[in-house]
Amino acid sequence: MSEYVVALDEITPGMRDLVGGKAAGLAEVLRAGENVPPGFCVTTGAHHAREVPEEAVAAAYDELGGGRVAVRSSATAEDLPDASFAGQQDTYLDVEGTEEIVRAIGRCWDSLWTERAVAYRRDFGIPDDSVRMAVVVQRMLEPRTAGVLFTADPVTGTRDTTVVDAVPGRGTGVVDGTVQPDHYVRAPDGGVTGPDDGCLTRSEVESLHGAGQRLQTAQNGPRDIEWALGPAGTRWILQSRAVTTLFPIPPRHGDETRVYFEGGHMQGMLRPFTPMGMSVLRTAVGSWATTLGIGGDTAEGVPSAVMDIGGRFYIDVTRLVRTRRIRESLPASMGLYGPRAGRAFERLLSDPRFSPLPLRIAPTTVARVAVRSFPRVAGLVRGAVASLVDPDGARRHLLQVGEEVRAETVRDPAEPEETRARLDRAEALQHRALAQLSRMLGPVYTGLAVAQLPRTVLAGIADEGEVEAVLRGMPHNVTTEMDLDLWRVSRRAADHSDLFLGYDAEELAAWYHEGRLPDIGLDGFLERYGQRSAAEIDVGVPRWAEDPTPVFGLLANYLRVTDTDEAPDRRFERAAHEAERTRTDLVARARRSSPWRGAVADFLFDRARRLGGVREYPKFVWLYAIAETRRELLRVGADLVERGRLERAEDIMFLDLAEAERSVLGEDLRGTVARRQAEYRRELRRRHVPPLLLSDGTDLEAALPPPEAEDGLLLGVPAAPGTATGRVRVIRDPLGATLDPGDVLVAPTTDPGWTPLFMTASALVVETGSTVAHGPTVAREYGIPAVISLRGATETLHDGQTVTVDGYAGTVRPHDQD
C-alpha cells in the first residue's frame, strides 16, 4: 500500500494517530480473532495534505475486488474511552467506483466541520486544531440480520449483562432509531429473554455474547458493538467502541454483591471530588471513626465503608441491608431521598442476594466503642440539657468554640516551614478541627430534636404546613447571615451598578485583586466568609477568598432586584413575622385543648427558634480547617513546581495525601496528575450519578420500572412548605449564574455556595438531596417552597417554562405554554 493508504489487517498498535479511532478499533477486533469486512484506511496524513491519493485508493479498491463499499469517517477524536462521537461525522453506504469513493472521502473530511461535530468537540473540550480525519473503506455486506450489542446494560449499568438489538437485513435502522428492533437480554446466569420468533435464535444470542466478552477483554472495558450475521451464519463485527456513558464500577471485594449509597449529595456534592479532596475527606472520616473506637481499615471500620467511585463519596450499606433488625426500616428512611430511593430499597429486601444475616459484632468491638464513646455521649447529654436550660448561653459557647478553632487553625502564611512539615500539618488540621467540632454537637442535636417534637405534641391540632411555618425565618443561621451580609454589600454596590452589571464576573474579580474597584465592603465579607465556595467540602476547589468570581455573579443578581418588597431582608423579616404569628396561634389552639400541651408546644417552639439556626455552624467552622489545609497543600505544590515535579501548584489537588508525600520525597507523578485531570474532566460532564449502586454497576433506581404518569405532574419529595408559580431557570453550576426575581431555580443539587441564588428565587427544585440538607433548610428559612429528589428535573424542565411548585405535596406542575 502507499504512504497514505493502509489495509485494515496491516494496522498495528500505536497507529491510532495515523488511522483514527474507528480503524484502530477494527484492527483490535481483527487481532482478537473476530471477522471484519475487508477494507483499507486512507490515513490522516492524506487529510493533513488535503489531497485524496486517487491512485492508491484505486489500487486498494481493485484489491478488494471492486463492487459496493462503505466509506466511513475515522477521526483521531473518535471512539474514545469517554467520547464516542457516535453519529457526529459522516458514513456513506453503497458507494461504487473509484470516482465516487474519492468524492465520499472528501465529504467525510468535510464532516469534521459540521455544526454538530464542532459543538460535540467543544462540549468535550477537544481543540479543533488537534483533530485529524482518516477514512475507512470496507466491502459492503448483505446480512441476514444485523444490529447492536452492548456488553453491559446501557440503562441500568449492570455489567455481565449483554443487551442485543437486532433487525432483518442491515442494522442501520437500529443505529438511527428508525426501526423497532427485536430486543434480547442475556443475563449473567446465562438466561436469555427476547422474542421466540425474532431475528435471532438463542444460540446466536449466546454466540454474540461470547464475541462481546472476548472483545471486552481485548479492548479493556465494556463495548458498544455493531455486528452482522451473513446468510450462512458468519458473524461479522462492523465496529467496536467503548460504552462511554456507564458510571464507573466499584472495586470488587470478593464474590459478594454489595450495595453503595451516594452520600456526597447530602453535602451538596453532586460534582466529583478532586483526588486530594477525597483523600482529605477520608482522613477526616477516619479521624472521627477513631474517636468512636472503630477506626482503621478493617471490615468493621468506618473508613473501609467509604468508597471513592467515579470521584463520588459512596458509603457501603451492605451490612445495614442484611441486618435483620435494621433492614425493614430502610425503605421508609431512604424515602427522604425520593420515592424511587425508597422503592429501590424495597426491591433490595426481596433480592435473595441480600437476605438477612445474623448480626456478628465481636464483644471486644462493642466494649471498645462503648468505652471510647461514653465521654462524648455524656458530653452530648450535658450539652443538650444545658441547651434546653440556657439556649442563649449554649449558643454563645458554640460561637466561642468556633472562634477558638479559627484561631488555632489559621496562621501567617509567611511563617517558615519545611515542605514535609507543611504536608503533615495539612493532614493533622482535620484531626484537630473535628475533635473540637464534637464539642458543638449538643446544641445542634438539641435544636434538631426540638424542631421535630412539636409535630407529635400538636398531632390533631396543627397540620404539617403550620408546624413548618413556625420554623421559617430562623435566626442565628450562619448561612442566612452570610446571604444577608452579601445583600448589604450589594446595597453599597448599587451606587456603581453600571460597573458591576456592565462587566463579567471574571473581569471584576481580576480588578478586585488589583485593587481597582470601589470599596463596597467586600473585603469584610470575604474576611468572614472567604473560606466558602460551591462544593466547599472538597479541598481541591478554590475558595471565594482566592477567586471571588462567584461572589460578583451573586452581587449582579442582587443588583437586579428592584422591587423593595422582594428584597431579601424584607422577605426574611416577613418569614420571621409569619413564624411568630403562626406560633402564637398554634399555642393558643393547643391550650384550648390542654394547658400542658400548649405549654410544652410553646417551650419546644421557643427552643427550636433559638437553637435551630446553629445546625449550620459546625460545618462552617470545619471550613476554616479545609481552607487552611488547602493553603498548606498549595504551598507544598509550589515547592514541587520549583523542584520540577509538578507543572502548577494546583496540580497537587490531583494527587492523594500519600502520593503527595511520595512526590515530596522525590517521585515524579506528573503522569498521574495528567491522567487524573482527564478523568476529573470526564466526570464533571456526567449529569447523572446513581444514588444507589450495586457492585456489578447496577443503578438501582434506573433498574426500577417507570412509575405511572399522572397528568404530567412531576413528583419529588416535599422539602419546604408553600406554593409558588414562576418561570423555570435551569442552573447546573452557580458560578456566573443569573436568576431574575420570581424565577423557579431548578438545579441538580445545592449547597451553601448556591444559597445566595435563593434570595431572588420564588421556589427551589432539586434533583437530589435530603430534607435535612443545607439547601432545603435555607429555603425553609427564606420561606420559599422547595421540592427535592425530583430525578431528571434539569432535563425535563426548561428555561422560561411556567410551573407551579408545591412544597407541601412535593410536586411540580408544568403549565401549558400559549
TITI-895166 format. One record per residue (C-alpha): x, y, z. Coordinates in steps of 0.2 Angstrom, whole numbers, padded with zeros to 4 digits, always signed. Layout:
N
XYZ/...
//
This chain:
818
+0000+0000+0000/+0005+0018-0002/+0011+0032+0010/-0007+0037+0013/-0017+0020+0012/-0015+0005+0023/-0025-0011+0024/-0035-0014+0040/-0026-0030+0043/-0009-0021+0042/-0014-0008+0056/-0003-0011+0071/-0005-0005+0089/+0002+0013+0091/-0005+0019+0074/-0021+0027+0081/-0015+0045+0076/-0012+0039+0058/-0028+0029+0056/-0041+0037+0068/-0052+0029+0081/-0063+0018+0071/-0049+0010+0060/-0039+0007+0076/-0054-0002+0084/-0057-0013+0069/-0038-0018+0069/-0040-0023+0088/-0056-0033+0083/-0046-0042+0070/-0031-0046+0082/-0044-0053+0094/-0049-0066+0081/-0066-0059+0075/-0071-0057+0057/-0071-0039+0050/-0076-0035+0032/-0060-0032+0022/-0055-0014+0019/-0042-0001+0019/-0039+0016+0028/-0035+0032+0020/-0024+0040+0033/-0024+0056+0042/-0008+0061+0033/-0019+0062+0017/-0031+0073+0026/-0017+0084+0033/-0011+0086+0015/-0029+0089+0009/-0027+0078-0006/-0035+0061-0009/-0022+0049-0015/-0033+0043-0030/-0021+0031-0037/-0018+0022-0021/-0037+0022-0017/-0040+0014-0034/-0027+0001-0031/-0034-0004-0014/-0051-0004-0021/-0046-0016-0035/-0038-0027-0022/-0055-0028-0013/-0062-0034-0029/-0072-0018-0033/-0091-0018-0030/-0100-0008-0017/-0091-0002-0002/-0095+0008+0014/-0085+0024+0017/-0084+0029+0035/-0076+0043+0045/-0062+0038+0057/-0056+0054+0066/-0042+0054+0079/-0055+0060+0091/-0067+0046+0088/-0072+0031+0098/-0063+0037+0113/-0065+0030+0130/-0075+0045+0136/-0082+0052+0119/-0089+0040+0106/-0093+0054+0093/-0107+0042+0088/-0116+0049+0073/-0106+0066+0073/-0096+0063+0057/-0102+0055+0041/-0104+0037+0034/-0108+0033+0016/-0115+0016+0011/-0116+0008-0006/-0103+0018-0014/-0096+0011-0030/-0082+0016-0042/-0066+0025-0038/-0073+0042-0043/-0087+0040-0030/-0076+0034-0017/-0064+0049-0019/-0080+0060-0018/-0086+0051-0002/-0069+0053+0006/-0069+0072+0003/-0087+0073+0011/-0080+0063+0026/-0066+0075+0028/-0079+0090+0027/-0090+0082+0040/-0076+0086+0053/-0083+0104+0052/-0101+0101+0053/-0110+0111+0067/-0114+0096+0077/-0096+0089+0076/-0089+0106+0081/-0101+0108+0096/-0098+0090+0101/-0079+0093+0102/-0082+0109+0112/-0093+0100+0124/-0079+0088+0127/-0065+0101+0127/-0056+0094+0112/-0047+0108+0102/-0052+0109+0084/-0034+0110+0078/-0029+0094+0087/-0041+0083+0076/-0037+0074+0060/-0048+0063+0049/-0044+0046+0042/-0057+0037+0032/-0061+0018+0032/-0067+0010+0016/-0074-0008+0018/-0083-0020+0007/-0102-0019+0009/-0111-0034+0017/-0129-0041+0014/-0133-0049+0030/-0147-0059+0035/-0149-0049+0051/-0138-0036+0060/-0139-0024+0075/-0130-0018+0090/-0123-0027+0105/-0119-0019+0122/-0108-0030+0134/-0116-0020+0149/-0134-0014+0151/-0133+0004+0145/-0148+0010+0155/-0145+0001+0172/-0126+0000+0171/-0126-0019+0175/-0110-0027+0170/-0110-0045+0165/-0127-0042+0156/-0127-0042+0137/-0140-0032+0128/-0143-0036+0109/-0155-0027+0097/-0157-0035+0080/-0167-0031+0064/-0168-0041+0047/-0155-0036+0034/-0144-0021+0038/-0143-0014+0055/-0144+0004+0051/-0162+0005+0057/-0156+0000+0075/-0142+0013+0074/-0153+0028+0068/-0168+0023+0079/-0180+0022+0064/-0185+0004+0067/-0191-0005+0082/-0179-0020+0084/-0180-0037+0092/-0173-0034+0110/-0163-0048+0119/-0155-0048+0136/-0143-0061+0141/-0142-0062+0160/-0126-0066+0170/-0133-0083+0174/-0135-0087+0155/-0154-0085+0154/-0160-0076+0138/-0176-0065+0137/-0182-0060+0120/-0195-0064+0106/-0196-0083+0102/-0200-0078+0084/-0187-0064+0082/-0172-0062+0071/-0160-0072+0082/-0160-0089+0090/-0155-0092+0107/-0138-0100+0101/-0135-0084+0090/-0138-0073+0105/-0126-0084+0115/-0113-0083+0101/-0114-0064+0100/-0112-0063+0119/-0096-0074+0118/-0089-0062+0105/-0094-0047+0116/-0085-0054+0131/-0069-0058+0121/-0069-0040+0114/-0072-0033+0131/-0057-0042+0137/-0046-0037+0122/-0051-0019+0122/-0051-0016+0141/-0069-0012+0145/-0087-0013+0141/-0091-0012+0122/-0104-0005+0110/-0103-0016+0095/-0111-0016+0078/-0112-0033+0071/-0120-0043+0056/-0124-0061+0053/-0122-0067+0035/-0134-0079+0026/-0123-0094+0031/-0122-0088+0049/-0105-0080+0048/-0103-0067+0061/-0095-0050+0056/-0090-0036+0068/-0093-0019+0059/-0087-0008+0074/-0082-0009+0092/-0081+0006+0103/-0081+0009+0122/-0098+0012+0131/-0095+0030+0137/-0110+0033+0147/-0108+0020+0161/-0104+0025+0178/-0088+0018+0185/-0089+0001+0193/-0085+0000+0211/-0069-0010+0216/-0073-0029+0218/-0072-0036+0236/-0074-0055+0233/-0089-0063+0226/-0102-0055+0237/-0113-0042+0228/-0113-0026+0238/-0124-0010+0240/-0117+0008+0240/-0126+0024+0244/-0120+0040+0237/-0118+0052+0252/-0110+0067+0244/-0126+0074+0239/-0131+0077+0257/-0117+0090+0257/-0122+0097+0240/-0108+0087+0231/-0115+0081+0215/-0099+0085+0206/-0084+0074+0208/-0071+0076+0222/-0054+0080+0217/-0042+0066+0222/-0035+0076+0236/-0052+0082+0241/-0057+0064+0243/-0041+0059+0252/-0043+0073+0264/-0061+0069+0267/-0057+0050+0270/-0044+0056+0283/-0057+0066+0292/-0069+0052+0292/-0055+0041+0299/-0052+0053+0312/-0070+0054+0318/-0071+0035+0317/-0055+0033+0328/-0063+0044+0342/-0078+0031+0342/-0066+0016+0343/-0070+0010+0326/-0055+0017+0316/-0044+0008+0304/-0046+0000+0288/-0055-0016+0295/-0071-0024+0289/-0079-0016+0304/-0071+0001+0302/-0080+0016+0295/-0066+0021+0284/-0067+0005+0274/-0085+0008+0271/-0081+0024+0262/-0078+0022+0244/-0072+0033+0230/-0082+0028+0215/-0081+0040+0200/-0074+0053+0212/-0090+0052+0222/-0092+0049+0240/-0101+0032+0242/-0105+0023+0258/-0106+0004+0259/-0123+0000+0266/-0122-0019+0263/-0121-0023+0281/-0137-0012+0285/-0147-0020+0271/-0143-0038+0278/-0145-0034+0296/-0162-0041+0301/-0167-0028+0314/-0162-0013+0303/-0167-0018+0285/-0186-0016+0287/-0184+0002+0291/-0173+0006+0277/-0186+0009+0263/-0195+0022+0274/-0179+0031+0279/-0172+0031+0261/-0189+0039+0256/-0181+0055+0262/-0171+0055+0247/-0185+0052+0235/-0199+0040+0231/-0188+0030+0219/-0175+0028+0233/-0187+0020+0244/-0194+0009+0231/-0176+0003+0226/-0173-0002+0244/-0190-0012+0244/-0184-0022+0229/-0167-0025+0238/-0176-0033+0253/-0184-0046+0241/-0167-0050+0232/-0160-0066+0238/-0143-0059+0237/-0147-0048+0251/-0156-0060+0263/-0153-0056+0281/-0138-0062+0291/-0136-0063+0309/-0128-0048+0317/-0110-0053+0321/-0101-0040+0331/-0087-0045+0342/-0089-0041+0361/-0072-0033+0361/-0078-0021+0347/-0094-0017+0357/-0084-0014+0373/-0071-0003+0364/-0084+0008+0356/-0094+0010+0372/-0078+0015+0382/-0072+0027+0369/-0090+0034+0365/-0095+0036+0383/-0086+0053+0387/-0093+0060+0370/-0111+0053+0373/-0110+0060+0391/-0104+0077+0384/-0118+0077+0371/-0131+0074+0385/-0124+0088+0396/-0124+0099+0381/-0142+0095+0377/-0148+0098+0395/-0138+0115+0395/-0145+0120+0379/-0163+0117+0385/-0160+0127+0401/-0150+0141+0394/-0151+0141+0374/-0143+0158+0373/-0128+0153+0383/-0126+0137+0374/-0126+0147+0358/-0113+0159+0364/-0102+0144+0369/-0104+0137+0352/-0098+0153+0344/-0083+0154+0357/-0078+0136+0352/-0079+0141+0333/-0068+0156+0336/-0055+0145+0346/-0055+0133+0331/-0052+0148+0319/-0038+0155+0330/-0029+0138+0331/-0031+0134+0313/-0026+0150+0303/-0009+0156+0304/+0003+0168+0295/+0007+0161+0278/+0024+0169+0278/+0029+0158+0293/+0044+0147+0288/+0041+0129+0287/+0049+0114+0278/+0038+0106+0264/+0036+0089+0273/+0031+0098+0289/+0018+0108+0279/+0011+0092+0272/+0010+0084+0289/+0001+0099+0296/-0012+0099+0281/-0017+0081+0287/-0016+0085+0305/-0028+0100+0303/-0043+0089+0300/-0040+0078+0316/-0039+0094+0327/-0053+0103+0320/-0065+0088+0321/-0060+0084+0338/-0065+0102+0343/-0081+0101+0332/-0088+0087+0343/-0089+0100+0357/-0103+0109+0347/-0115+0094+0344/-0125+0095+0360/-0134+0112+0355/-0135+0106+0337/-0144+0090+0340/-0155+0098+0353/-0160+0111+0340/-0164+0097+0328/-0174+0087+0340/-0185+0101+0347/-0189+0106+0330/-0197+0089+0327/-0206+0086+0343/-0220+0099+0340/-0227+0088+0326/-0231+0075+0340/-0236+0087+0353/-0248+0095+0341/-0255+0080+0332/-0273+0083+0328/-0271+0102+0331/-0259+0108+0318/-0256+0102+0301/-0238+0099+0294/-0238+0116+0285/-0242+0125+0300/-0228+0117+0311/-0216+0121+0296/-0221+0139+0295/-0215+0141+0313/-0198+0136+0308/-0196+0149+0294/-0186+0164+0296/-0175+0156+0309/-0162+0167+0317/-0143+0163+0321/-0140+0153+0305/-0123+0157+0298/-0128+0154+0280/-0143+0165+0281/-0132+0179+0289/-0119+0177+0275/-0133+0179+0262/-0140+0195+0271/-0122+0202+0273/-0120+0200+0254/-0136+0209+0251/-0130+0223+0262/-0114+0223+0251/-0125+0224+0236/-0133+0240+0243/-0117+0249+0243/-0113+0242+0226/-0129+0249+0219/-0120+0266+0218/-0109+0258+0205/-0122+0247+0196/-0116+0252+0179/-0099+0244+0184/-0105+0229+0192/-0118+0225+0179/-0108+0230+0164/-0093+0219+0166/-0092+0200+0168/-0088+0192+0185/-0071+0186+0180/-0065+0204+0175/-0072+0211+0191/-0063+0198+0201/-0047+0202+0192/-0049+0220+0195/-0053+0217+0214/-0037+0208+0216/-0028+0223+0208/-0037+0235+0219/-0046+0244+0205/-0064+0243+0212/-0073+0255+0223/-0074+0250+0242/-0091+0242+0244/-0087+0232+0259/-0082+0216+0250/-0065+0215+0260/-0075+0212+0276/-0087+0200+0268/-0073+0189+0262/-0064+0190+0278/-0079+0182+0286/-0084+0170+0273/-0070+0169+0261/-0067+0150+0266/-0083+0146+0257/-0087+0140+0239/-0098+0129+0229/-0093+0111+0233/-0084+0118+0248/-0080+0102+0257/-0068+0097+0243/-0051+0104+0247/-0047+0104+0229/-0060+0118+0225/-0054+0136+0226/-0061+0147+0240/-0070+0163+0237/-0056+0172+0245/-0044+0165+0231/-0057+0168+0217/-0071+0179+0221/-0079+0177+0203/-0094+0168+0210/-0097+0182+0223/-0098+0195+0209/-0110+0184+0200/-0121+0184+0215/-0119+0203+0218/-0126+0205+0200/-0141+0195+0204/-0145+0206+0219/-0142+0222+0210/-0156+0216+0198/-0169+0216+0212/-0179+0232+0210/-0195+0228+0220/-0191+0233+0238/-0204+0220+0244/-0194+0206+0236/-0178+0212+0245/-0170+0198+0254/-0170+0206+0271/-0189+0211+0269/-0193+0193+0264/-0183+0186+0279/-0192+0198+0290/-0209+0193+0283/-0205+0174+0286/-0200+0178+0304/-0215+0188+0307/-0226+0174+0300/-0217+0161+0310/-0221+0171+0326/-0239+0174+0321/-0242+0155+0317/-0233+0150+0333/-0245+0161+0344/-0260+0154+0335/-0255+0136+0337/-0250+0138+0355/-0267+0146+0359/-0276+0132+0350/-0266+0119+0360/-0270+0127+0376/-0289+0126+0372/-0286+0108+0370/-0275+0105+0385/-0265+0118+0395/-0250+0106+0396/-0250+0104+0378/-0250+0122+0375/-0235+0125+0387/-0225+0111+0380/-0228+0117+0362/-0223+0134+0367/-0207+0128+0375/-0202+0117+0361/-0205+0131+0348/-0195+0143+0358/-0180+0132+0360/-0182+0127+0341/-0181+0145+0336/-0167+0149+0347/-0156+0134+0343/-0162+0128+0326/-0151+0140+0317/-0135+0134+0324/-0136+0117+0314/-0125+0125+0300/-0112+0132+0312/-0101+0116+0315/-0098+0114+0296/-0095+0132+0294/-0081+0131+0307/-0074+0115+0299/-0072+0125+0283/-0058+0135+0292/-0048+0119+0293/-0052+0114+0275/-0047+0131+0268/-0031+0131+0279/-0027+0113+0273/-0029+0119+0255/-0017+0134+0258/-0004+0122+0265/-0006+0110+0251/-0004+0124+0238/+0012+0129+0247/+0018+0111+0245/+0013+0111+0227/+0023+0127+0224/+0038+0119+0231/+0036+0104+0220/+0035+0115+0205/+0051+0123+0209/+0059+0105+0210/+0052+0101+0193/+0040+0088+0200/+0023+0097+0196/+0018+0109+0182/+0007+0120+0193/+0005+0121+0212/-0014+0117+0209/-0009+0100+0202/-0006+0094+0219/-0025+0093+0220/-0025+0078+0208/-0014+0068+0220/-0019+0060+0236/-0010+0063+0253/+0001+0048+0251/+0006+0052+0233/+0010+0070+0238/+0021+0063+0251/+0030+0052+0238/+0032+0067+0227/+0040+0077+0241/+0052+0063+0244/+0057+0064+0225/+0045+0054+0214/+0039+0062+0198/+0020+0060+0197/+0016+0072+0183/+0009+0057+0173/-0003+0053+0186/-0009+0071+0188/-0012+0072+0169/-0022+0055+0169/-0032+0061+0185/-0036+0078+0177/-0043+0069+0161/-0054+0058+0172/-0060+0073+0183/-0065+0082+0167/-0074+0067+0161/-0084+0065+0177/-0088+0084+0178/-0098+0081+0162/-0108+0067+0170/-0126+0073+0174/-0132+0058+0182/-0125+0049+0197/-0133+0034+0204/-0139+0037+0222/-0139+0018+0225/-0126+0007+0216/-0123-0011+0216/-0105-0018+0215/-0110-0025+0197/-0113-0007+0191/-0132-0008+0193/-0140+0009+0196/-0154+0003+0207/-0166+0017+0203/-0163+0016+0184/-0167-0003+0186/-0185+0001+0193/-0200+0000+0182/-0206+0018+0177/-0220+0025+0188/-0237+0028+0181/-0239+0045+0174/-0252+0057+0182/-0257+0071+0171/-0240+0077+0168/-0237+0080+0187/-0219+0078+0192/-0217+0070+0209/-0202+0073+0221/-0200+0075+0240/-0208+0090+0249/-0194+0099+0257/-0200+0117+0262/-0219+0121+0263/-0228+0133+0252/-0233+0135+0234/-0226+0147+0220/-0229+0149+0202/-0215+0156+0191/-0203+0154+0176/-0191+0140+0176/-0172+0144+0177/-0161+0129+0175/-0144+0131+0183/-0131+0117+0183/-0117+0127+0191/-0119+0143+0202/-0103+0150+0195/-0108+0166+0185/-0126+0161+0186/-0140+0174+0185/-0158+0172+0192/-0171+0185+0190/-0183+0189+0204/-0198+0177+0204/-0189+0163+0194/-0190+0145+0200/-0172+0139+0202/-0170+0121+0195/-0154+0113+0199/-0145+0096+0201/-0140+0100+0219/-0137+0114+0231/-0125+0118+0245/-0121+0134+0254/-0112+0141+0239/-0129+0141+0230/-0140+0149+0243/-0137+0167+0238/-0147+0162+0222/-0162+0158+0234/-0163+0176+0238/-0171+0180+0221/-0180+0163+0218/-0198+0160+0221/-0195+0142+0223/-0182+0128+0223/-0182+0112+0213/-0168+0100+0215/-0164+0083+0208/-0155+0076+0223/-0154+0079+0242/-0162+0077+0259/-0175+0087+0268/-0162+0090+0282/-0148+0096+0270/-0142+0113+0268/-0152+0119+0253/-0169+0114+0259/-0165+0121+0277/-0161+0138+0270/-0176+0138+0258/-0187+0135+0273/-0179+0149+0282/-0182+0161+0267/-0200+0155+0266/-0199+0148+0248/-0206+0131+0244/-0194+0118+0239/-0196+0101+0231/-0180+0089+0231/-0176+0072+0224/-0185+0076+0208/-0175+0065+0196/-0171+0072+0179/-0178+0089+0183/-0164+0099+0174/-0168+0089+0158/-0187+0088+0160/-0190+0107+0164/-0183+0120+0153/-0179+0139+0154/-0194+0150+0153/-0207+0137+0156/-0220+0141+0169/-0223+0129+0183/-0231+0128+0200/-0220+0121+0214/-0230+0114+0229/-0218+0112+0243/-0232+0103+0254/-0235+0089+0242/-0218+0088+0234/-0224+0091+0216/-0220+0102+0201/-0234+0105+0189/-0229+0112+0172/-0242+0123+0163/-0246+0123+0145/-0237+0137+0136/-0248+0148+0124/
//
